[in-house]
Amino acid sequence: MVFGIALLLIASLLDLANTFRRVRAVVFGLGAALVLDEFALILNLADVYWAPQGRESIDAVVLFGALLAVVTFGGGFWGAAWRELARVEATKRSHLS
């Protein structure tokens, strides 16, 4: 957990410096994986890895994976939907004026 948080912080520093794009992605991925693996420990503040509450780590990984898939594969769709919404709102405002 500590190494995961440290890697996430390093990735954010690299992001602020806007350098090492691929290295930043790898460091962030490793850090996120380590933190998500111990999510139940962070949430419960107890070692529940093999207890039923340990399932929360698996749920967090699945949820994050689903969100990552939506953003990765649906990025063009969400951008187009946002632009269309902005266009509709602008048209609506121009008709009200």
N, CA, C and O atoms as a GROMACS GRO file, in nm:
protein
  388
    1MET      N    1   0.082  -0.117   0.000
    1MET     CA    2   0.000   0.000   0.000
    1MET      C    3   0.088   0.126   0.000
    1MET      O    4   0.064   0.219  -0.076
    2VAL      N    5   0.188   0.127   0.083
    2VAL     CA    6   0.276   0.244   0.092
    2VAL      C    7   0.351   0.265  -0.040
    2VAL      O    8   0.365   0.378  -0.087
    3PHE      N    9   0.398   0.155  -0.100
    3PHE     CA   10   0.470   0.167  -0.227
    3PHE      C   11   0.375   0.216  -0.337
    3PHE      O   12   0.415   0.295  -0.423
    4GLY      N   13   0.251   0.171  -0.334
    4GLY     CA   14   0.153   0.215  -0.432
    4GLY      C   15   0.126   0.364  -0.422
    4GLY      O   16   0.120   0.433  -0.523
    5ILE      N   17   0.108   0.412  -0.301
    5ILE     CA   18   0.083   0.555  -0.281
    5ILE      C   19   0.206   0.635  -0.324
    5ILE      O   20   0.192   0.740  -0.386
    6ALA      N   21   0.325   0.586  -0.292
    6ALA     CA   22   0.448   0.656  -0.332
    6ALA      C   23   0.458   0.662  -0.484
    6ALA      O   24   0.496   0.766  -0.540
    7LEU      N   25   0.425   0.552  -0.553
    7LEU     CA   26   0.431   0.552  -0.699
    7LEU      C   27   0.328   0.646  -0.760
    7LEU      O   28   0.355   0.711  -0.861
    8LEU      N   29   0.210   0.652  -0.700
    8LEU     CA   30   0.109   0.746  -0.750
    8LEU      C   31   0.156   0.890  -0.734
    8LEU      O   32   0.133   0.973  -0.821
    9LEU      N   33   0.221   0.919  -0.622
    9LEU     CA   34   0.273   1.054  -0.601
    9LEU      C   35   0.384   1.087  -0.700
    9LEU      O   36   0.391   1.199  -0.751
   10ILE      N   37   0.470   0.990  -0.728
   10ILE     CA   38   0.577   1.012  -0.825
   10ILE      C   39   0.517   1.036  -0.964
   10ILE      O   40   0.563   1.124  -1.037
   11ALA      N   41   0.414   0.958  -0.999
   11ALA     CA   42   0.349   0.977  -1.129
   11ALA      C   43   0.287   1.116  -1.139
   11ALA      O   44   0.291   1.178  -1.244
   12SER      N   45   0.229   1.163  -1.029
   12SER     CA   46   0.169   1.297  -1.033
   12SER      C   47   0.276   1.404  -1.046
   12SER      O   48   0.254   1.506  -1.112
   13LEU      N   49   0.390   1.384  -0.985
   13LEU     CA   50   0.500   1.480  -1.000
   13LEU      C   51   0.550   1.482  -1.144
   13LEU      O   52   0.578   1.589  -1.199
   14LEU      N   53   0.562   1.365  -1.205
   14LEU     CA   54   0.603   1.358  -1.344
   14LEU      C   55   0.499   1.426  -1.434
   14LEU      O   56   0.533   1.487  -1.535
   15ASP      N   57   0.373   1.413  -1.396
   15ASP     CA   58   0.267   1.477  -1.472
   15ASP      C   59   0.278   1.630  -1.463
   15ASP      O   60   0.258   1.700  -1.562
   16LEU      N   61   0.308   1.678  -1.345
   16LEU     CA   62   0.325   1.822  -1.329
   16LEU      C   63   0.444   1.873  -1.410
   16LEU      O   64   0.440   1.984  -1.464
   17ALA      N   65   0.548   1.792  -1.418
   17ALA     CA   66   0.665   1.830  -1.497
   17ALA      C   67   0.640   1.811  -1.646
   17ALA      O   68   0.715   1.861  -1.730
   18ASN      N   69   0.532   1.736  -1.680
   18ASN     CA   70   0.493   1.710  -1.818
   18ASN      C   71   0.605   1.644  -1.899
   18ASN      O   72   0.631   1.681  -2.014
   19THR      N   73   0.670   1.547  -1.837
   19THR     CA   74   0.778   1.475  -1.904
   19THR      C   75   0.758   1.325  -1.886
   19THR      O   76   0.675   1.282  -1.807
   20PHE      N   77   0.834   1.248  -1.960
   20PHE     CA   78   0.837   1.103  -1.946
   20PHE      C   79   0.696   1.041  -1.952
   20PHE      O   80   0.652   0.976  -1.858
   21ARG      N   81   0.629   1.064  -2.063
   21ARG     CA   82   0.489   1.022  -2.075
   21ARG      C   83   0.469   0.872  -2.051
   21ARG      O   84   0.381   0.833  -1.975
   22ARG      N   85   0.549   0.789  -2.114
   22ARG     CA   86   0.532   0.643  -2.098
   22ARG      C   87   0.575   0.596  -1.960
   22ARG      O   88   0.513   0.509  -1.901
   23VAL      N   89   0.682   0.655  -1.910
   23VAL     CA   90   0.728   0.620  -1.775
   23VAL      C   91   0.621   0.657  -1.674
   23VAL      O   92   0.593   0.581  -1.582
   24ARG      N   93   0.562   0.774  -1.691
   24ARG     CA   94   0.455   0.820  -1.602
   24ARG      C   95   0.338   0.724  -1.605
   24ARG      O   96   0.281   0.693  -1.500
   25ALA      N   97   0.302   0.676  -1.721
   25ALA     CA   98   0.189   0.583  -1.734
   25ALA      C   99   0.219   0.451  -1.662
   25ALA      O  100   0.132   0.396  -1.594
   26VAL      N  101   0.339   0.400  -1.678
   26VAL     CA  102   0.377   0.274  -1.612
   26VAL      C  103   0.381   0.292  -1.461
   26VAL      O  104   0.330   0.207  -1.387
   27VAL      N  105   0.441   0.401  -1.415
   27VAL     CA  106   0.450   0.426  -1.271
   27VAL      C  107   0.310   0.441  -1.211
   27VAL      O  108   0.283   0.388  -1.103
   28PHE      N  109   0.222   0.514  -1.280
   28PHE     CA  110   0.086   0.530  -1.230
   28PHE      C  111   0.014   0.396  -1.227
   28PHE      O  112  -0.056   0.366  -1.130
   29GLY      N  113   0.027   0.317  -1.330
   29GLY     CA  114  -0.038   0.186  -1.335
   29GLY      C  115   0.008   0.094  -1.224
   29GLY      O  116  -0.072   0.025  -1.161
   30LEU      N  117   0.138   0.091  -1.200
   30LEU     CA  118   0.191   0.008  -1.090
   30LEU      C  119   0.139   0.058  -0.955
   30LEU      O  120   0.097  -0.021  -0.871
   31GLY      N  121   0.142   0.188  -0.936
   31GLY     CA  122   0.094   0.244  -0.809
   31GLY      C  123  -0.054   0.218  -0.788
   31GLY      O  124  -0.096   0.181  -0.678
   32ALA      N  125  -0.134   0.237  -0.892
   32ALA     CA  126  -0.278   0.212  -0.881
   32ALA      C  127  -0.306   0.066  -0.851
   32ALA      O  128  -0.393   0.035  -0.770
   33ALA      N  129  -0.233  -0.025  -0.915
   33ALA     CA  130  -0.252  -0.168  -0.891
   33ALA      C  131  -0.220  -0.204  -0.746
   33ALA      O  132  -0.293  -0.280  -0.683
   34LEU      N  133  -0.112  -0.149  -0.694
   34LEU     CA  134  -0.075  -0.178  -0.555
   34LEU      C  135  -0.176  -0.122  -0.456
   34LEU      O  136  -0.209  -0.187  -0.357
   35VAL      N  137  -0.226  -0.002  -0.482
   35VAL     CA  138  -0.325   0.057  -0.392
   35VAL      C  139  -0.458  -0.017  -0.401
   35VAL      O  140  -0.519  -0.045  -0.298
   36LEU      N  141  -0.503  -0.050  -0.522
   36LEU     CA  142  -0.629  -0.122  -0.537
   36LEU      C  143  -0.623  -0.261  -0.476
   36LEU      O  144  -0.723  -0.312  -0.426
   37ASP      N  145  -0.504  -0.323  -0.481
   37ASP     CA  146  -0.488  -0.455  -0.421
   37ASP      C  147  -0.513  -0.450  -0.270
   37ASP      O  148  -0.564  -0.546  -0.213
   38GLU      N  149  -0.478  -0.342  -0.208
   38GLU     CA  150  -0.493  -0.328  -0.063
   38GLU      C  151  -0.610  -0.237  -0.027
   38GLU      O  152  -0.615  -0.185   0.085
   39PHE      N  153  -0.704  -0.217  -0.117
   39PHE     CA  154  -0.816  -0.128  -0.093
   39PHE      C  155  -0.897  -0.167   0.031
   39PHE      O  156  -0.934  -0.081   0.110
   40ALA      N  157  -0.923  -0.296   0.049
   40ALA     CA  158  -1.001  -0.342   0.165
   40ALA      C  159  -0.927  -0.311   0.295
   40ALA      O  160  -0.989  -0.277   0.396
   41LEU      N  161  -0.795  -0.322   0.294
   41LEU     CA  162  -0.716  -0.290   0.413
   41LEU      C  163  -0.728  -0.141   0.445
   41LEU      O  164  -0.744  -0.104   0.562
   42ILE      N  165  -0.722  -0.057   0.344
   42ILE     CA  166  -0.734   0.087   0.365
   42ILE      C  167  -0.874   0.121   0.415
   42ILE      O  168  -0.890   0.202   0.506
   43LEU      N  169  -0.976   0.059   0.355
   43LEU     CA  170  -1.114   0.089   0.388
   43LEU      C  171  -1.151   0.043   0.529
   43LEU      O  172  -1.219   0.116   0.602
   44ASN      N  173  -1.106  -0.075   0.568
   44ASN     CA  174  -1.145  -0.132   0.697
   44ASN      C  175  -1.042  -0.110   0.808
   44ASN      O  176  -1.071  -0.136   0.925
   45LEU      N  177  -0.924  -0.064   0.773
   45LEU     CA  178  -0.815  -0.045   0.869
   45LEU      C  179  -0.788  -0.172   0.949
   45LEU      O  180  -0.758  -0.167   1.068
   46ALA      N  181  -0.800  -0.284   0.880
   46ALA     CA  182  -0.771  -0.414   0.940
   46ALA      C  183  -0.732  -0.509   0.828
   46ALA      O  184  -0.768  -0.488   0.712
   47ASP      N  185  -0.659  -0.615   0.863
   47ASP     CA  186  -0.618  -0.713   0.764
   47ASP      C  187  -0.735  -0.808   0.735
   47ASP      O  188  -0.756  -0.906   0.806
   48VAL      N  189  -0.809  -0.778   0.631
   48VAL     CA  190  -0.929  -0.857   0.597
   48VAL      C  191  -0.911  -0.925   0.462
   48VAL      O  192  -1.009  -0.955   0.394
   49TYR      N  193  -0.786  -0.948   0.423
   49TYR     CA  194  -0.758  -0.999   0.289
   49TYR      C  195  -0.833  -1.129   0.259
   49TYR      O  196  -0.889  -1.144   0.151
   50TRP      N  197  -0.833  -1.222   0.355
   50TRP     CA  198  -0.899  -1.351   0.332
   50TRP      C  199  -1.038  -1.357   0.395
   50TRP      O  200  -1.105  -1.460   0.386
   51ALA      N  201  -1.082  -1.250   0.457
   51ALA     CA  202  -1.216  -1.244   0.515
   51ALA      C  203  -1.315  -1.202   0.406
   51ALA      O  204  -1.275  -1.157   0.299
   52PRO      N  205  -1.445  -1.215   0.434
   52PRO     CA  206  -1.544  -1.171   0.334
   52PRO      C  207  -1.530  -1.024   0.296
   52PRO      O  208  -1.562  -0.987   0.183
   53GLN      N  209  -1.483  -0.938   0.387
   53GLN     CA  210  -1.465  -0.797   0.354
   53GLN      C  211  -1.352  -0.777   0.253
   53GLN      O  212  -1.344  -0.672   0.189
   54GLY      N  213  -1.265  -0.875   0.237
   54GLY     CA  214  -1.158  -0.867   0.140
   54GLY      C  215  -1.210  -0.859  -0.003
   54GLY      O  216  -1.138  -0.818  -0.094
   55ARG      N  217  -1.333  -0.899  -0.022
   55ARG     CA  218  -1.398  -0.891  -0.153
   55ARG      C  219  -1.406  -0.746  -0.200
   55ARG      O  220  -1.415  -0.722  -0.321
   56GLU      N  221  -1.402  -0.650  -0.109
   56GLU     CA  222  -1.409  -0.508  -0.146
   56GLU      C  223  -1.293  -0.468  -0.236
   56GLU      O  224  -1.309  -0.381  -0.322
   57SER      N  225  -1.176  -0.531  -0.219
   57SER     CA  226  -1.063  -0.502  -0.307
   57SER      C  227  -1.093  -0.547  -0.449
   57SER      O  228  -1.062  -0.477  -0.545
   58ILE      N  229  -1.152  -0.664  -0.461
   58ILE     CA  230  -1.187  -0.716  -0.594
   58ILE      C  231  -1.292  -0.626  -0.658
   58ILE      O  232  -1.284  -0.595  -0.777
   59ASP      N  233  -1.391  -0.585  -0.579
   59ASP     CA  234  -1.494  -0.495  -0.632
   59ASP      C  235  -1.434  -0.363  -0.679
   59ASP      O  236  -1.473  -0.310  -0.782
   60ALA      N  237  -1.338  -0.310  -0.603
   60ALA     CA  238  -1.274  -0.184  -0.641
   60ALA      C  239  -1.196  -0.200  -0.771
   60ALA      O  240  -1.198  -0.111  -0.856
   61VAL      N  241  -1.127  -0.312  -0.788
   61VAL     CA  242  -1.051  -0.336  -0.911
   61VAL      C  243  -1.145  -0.348  -1.030
   61VAL      O  244  -1.118  -0.292  -1.137
   62VAL      N  245  -1.255  -0.422  -1.013
   62VAL     CA  246  -1.351  -0.438  -1.123
   62VAL      C  247  -1.414  -0.304  -1.159
   62VAL      O  248  -1.428  -0.271  -1.277
   63LEU      N  249  -1.452  -0.226  -1.059
   63LEU     CA  250  -1.512  -0.095  -1.083
   63LEU      C  251  -1.414  -0.002  -1.155
   63LEU      O  252  -1.451   0.066  -1.250
   64PHE      N  253  -1.289   0.001  -1.109
   64PHE     CA  254  -1.188   0.085  -1.173
   64PHE      C  255  -1.161   0.038  -1.315
   64PHE      O  256  -1.146   0.119  -1.406
   65GLY      N  257  -1.156  -0.094  -1.335
   65GLY     CA  258  -1.135  -0.149  -1.470
   65GLY      C  259  -1.248  -0.111  -1.564
   65GLY      O  260  -1.225  -0.078  -1.680
   66ALA      N  261  -1.371  -0.117  -1.514
   66ALA     CA  262  -1.486  -0.079  -1.596
   66ALA      C  263  -1.481   0.069  -1.632
   66ALA      O  264  -1.507   0.108  -1.746
   67LEU      N  265  -1.448   0.152  -1.535
   67LEU     CA  266  -1.436   0.296  -1.560
   67LEU      C  267  -1.324   0.324  -1.660
   67LEU      O  268  -1.339   0.409  -1.748
   68LEU      N  269  -1.213   0.254  -1.645
   68LEU     CA  270  -1.101   0.270  -1.737
   68LEU      C  271  -1.141   0.229  -1.879
   68LEU      O  272  -1.104   0.295  -1.975
   69ALA      N  273  -1.216   0.120  -1.892
   69ALA     CA  274  -1.262   0.075  -2.023
   69ALA      C  275  -1.356   0.177  -2.087
   69ALA      O  276  -1.347   0.204  -2.207
   70VAL      N  277  -1.447   0.234  -2.007
   70VAL     CA  278  -1.540   0.334  -2.060
   70VAL      C  279  -1.463   0.456  -2.110
   70VAL      O  280  -1.493   0.508  -2.218
   71VAL      N  281  -1.367   0.501  -2.033
   71VAL     CA  282  -1.289   0.619  -2.072
   71VAL      C  283  -1.201   0.589  -2.193
   71VAL      O  284  -1.190   0.671  -2.284
   72THR      N  285  -1.139   0.470  -2.193
   72THR     CA  286  -1.047   0.435  -2.301
   72THR      C  287  -1.119   0.412  -2.433
   72THR      O  288  -1.083   0.470  -2.536
   73PHE      N  289  -1.221   0.328  -2.431
   73PHE     CA  290  -1.288   0.291  -2.555
   73PHE      C  291  -1.401   0.387  -2.593
   73PHE      O  292  -1.442   0.391  -2.709
   74GLY      N  293  -1.451   0.462  -2.498
   74GLY     CA  294  -1.560   0.553  -2.527
   74GLY      C  295  -1.519   0.698  -2.527
   74GLY      O  296  -1.605   0.786  -2.527
   75GLY      N  297  -1.390   0.725  -2.526
   75GLY     CA  298  -1.341   0.862  -2.520
   75GLY      C  299  -1.395   0.949  -2.631
   75GLY      O  300  -1.437   1.062  -2.606
   76GLY      N  301  -1.394   0.899  -2.754
   76GLY     CA  302  -1.447   0.975  -2.867
   76GLY      C  303  -1.595   1.001  -2.853
   76GLY      O  304  -1.644   1.109  -2.885
   77PHE      N  305  -1.668   0.900  -2.805
   77PHE     CA  306  -1.812   0.915  -2.787
   77PHE      C  307  -1.843   1.022  -2.684
   77PHE      O  308  -1.926   1.109  -2.708
   78TRP      N  309  -1.776   1.016  -2.568
   78TRP     CA  310  -1.805   1.113  -2.462
   78TRP      C  311  -1.767   1.254  -2.504
   78TRP      O  312  -1.836   1.350  -2.468
   79GLY      N  313  -1.658   1.269  -2.578
   79GLY     CA  314  -1.620   1.401  -2.627
   79GLY      C  315  -1.723   1.456  -2.724
   79GLY      O  316  -1.760   1.573  -2.718
   80ALA      N  317  -1.769   1.369  -2.816
   80ALA     CA  318  -1.871   1.413  -2.912
   80ALA      C  319  -2.002   1.444  -2.842
   80ALA      O  320  -2.070   1.540  -2.879
   81ALA      N  321  -2.039   1.364  -2.743
   81ALA     CA  322  -2.163   1.390  -2.668
   81ALA      C  323  -2.155   1.523  -2.595
   81ALA      O  324  -2.253   1.598  -2.593
   82TRP      N  325  -2.041   1.552  -2.536
   82TRP     CA  326  -2.024   1.679  -2.465
   82TRP      C  327  -2.033   1.798  -2.561
   82TRP      O  328  -2.098   1.898  -2.530
   83ARG      N  329  -1.969   1.786  -2.679
   83ARG     CA  330  -1.976   1.894  -2.778
   83ARG      C  331  -2.119   1.913  -2.829
   83ARG      O  332  -2.164   2.026  -2.847
   84GLU      N  333  -2.190   1.803  -2.851
   84GLU     CA  334  -2.329   1.812  -2.897
   84GLU      C  335  -2.418   1.877  -2.791
   84GLU      O  336  -2.504   1.958  -2.824
   85LEU      N  337  -2.396   1.842  -2.666
   85LEU     CA  338  -2.473   1.904  -2.558
   85LEU      C  339  -2.446   2.055  -2.553
   85LEU      O  340  -2.538   2.134  -2.536
   86ALA      N  341  -2.320   2.094  -2.567
   86ALA     CA  342  -2.286   2.236  -2.567
   86ALA      C  343  -2.349   2.306  -2.686
   86ALA      O  344  -2.396   2.419  -2.673
   87ARG      N  345  -2.352   2.241  -2.802
   87ARG     CA  346  -2.412   2.300  -2.921
   87ARG      C  347  -2.563   2.318  -2.902
   87ARG      O  348  -2.618   2.422  -2.939
   88VAL      N  349  -2.629   2.218  -2.846
   88VAL     CA  350  -2.773   2.226  -2.822
   88VAL      C  351  -2.805   2.338  -2.723
   88VAL      O  352  -2.900   2.414  -2.744
   89GLU      N  353  -2.726   2.350  -2.618
   89GLU     CA  354  -2.748   2.456  -2.519
   89GLU      C  355  -2.726   2.593  -2.581
   89GLU      O  356  -2.801   2.687  -2.552
   90ALA      N  357  -2.625   2.607  -2.666
   90ALA     CA  358  -2.598   2.736  -2.732
   90ALA      C  359  -2.713   2.771  -2.827
   90ALA      O  360  -2.754   2.886  -2.834
   91THR      N  361  -2.765   2.672  -2.898
   91THR     CA  362  -2.879   2.696  -2.988
   91THR      C  363  -3.002   2.736  -2.909
   91THR      O  364  -3.077   2.825  -2.950
   92LYS      N  365  -3.022   2.669  -2.797
   92LYS     CA  366  -3.137   2.700  -2.713
   92LYS      C  367  -3.129   2.843  -2.659
   92LYS      O  368  -3.229   2.915  -2.657
   93ARG      N  369  -3.009   2.883  -2.616
   93ARG     CA  370  -2.991   3.019  -2.566
   93ARG      C  371  -3.011   3.123  -2.675
   93ARG      O  372  -3.068   3.230  -2.649
   94SER      N  373  -2.964   3.094  -2.796
   94SER     CA  374  -2.978   3.191  -2.906
   94SER      C  375  -3.124   3.208  -2.947
   94SER      O  376  -3.164   3.316  -2.989
   95HIS      N  377  -3.205   3.101  -2.936
   95HIS     CA  378  -3.347   3.111  -2.968
   95HIS      C  379  -3.425   3.186  -2.860
   95HIS      O  380  -3.528   3.247  -2.888
   96LEU      N  381  -3.376   3.181  -2.737
   96LEU     CA  382  -3.444   3.252  -2.628
   96LEU      C  383  -3.415   3.401  -2.631
   96LEU      O  384  -3.492   3.480  -2.577
   97SER      N  385  -3.305   3.440  -2.692
   97SER     CA  386  -3.266   3.583  -2.696
   97SER      C  387  -3.342   3.661  -2.799
   97SER      O  388  -3.320   3.781  -2.814
   0.00000   0.00000   0.00000
